[in-house]
Amino acid sequence: MPSVLGLMEQREARARQDLESWTEVLEQAQAEVDAARERVERARVGREELMSVLAEENAASMPVSGPSGGGMAAAAGSSGPGAGHGERPPVWRSGMGEEVLGGLYREVFAAAVSAAGPVNGVELTRGVGREAEIKNEVEKIRHRAYVLEKRGWLVRAKDGRFMPAPGTVGRDGSPASAERPRPGAGTA
């Protein structure tokens, strides 16, 4: 009987070694995946920033037409109310409402407006209904908030939190154009 028990103990020890070896391989592979995912995200954000700078340079070099000054420069980066998640918002001007913002930019702005005070990237991510535990999601939302800041829709406090820029929100505390419910405000 002792020899069978000894064989079973040896078998268990080999199985444990195999498990430890494969666990180590899996952890190394996961670290490589995480690093690659971070490189992809940095490259995407860099590309979007470059596109934003080029669009701003292009818009600055185009003539502004019409009495309202709302020519091509005002529309740069947006194709109207139905603009998609990736299209840049226009530079904010007096009288402009959130309906000119497209997709995720509109949601981020609405989340900042509906917040009780300045909000950070995690709070904005939750405000638009995304999972704030996922770093990538927080970075996507924070990037949109930075773009909205550059375009005059949001301002950033010294601590890095965002809030609506003065003038972008009407006197009653709502955006000048808003009549729709805010993300996270009573909706599930």
PyMOL commands that set and color helices and strands:
alter all, ss='L'
color gray80, all
select helices_A, chain A and resi 2-61+72-75+98-100+103-114+121-127+135-150
alter helices_A, ss='H'
color red, helices_A
select strands_A, chain A and resi 154-156+162-164
alter strands_A, ss='S'
color yellow, strands_A
deselect
rebuild
show_as cartoon
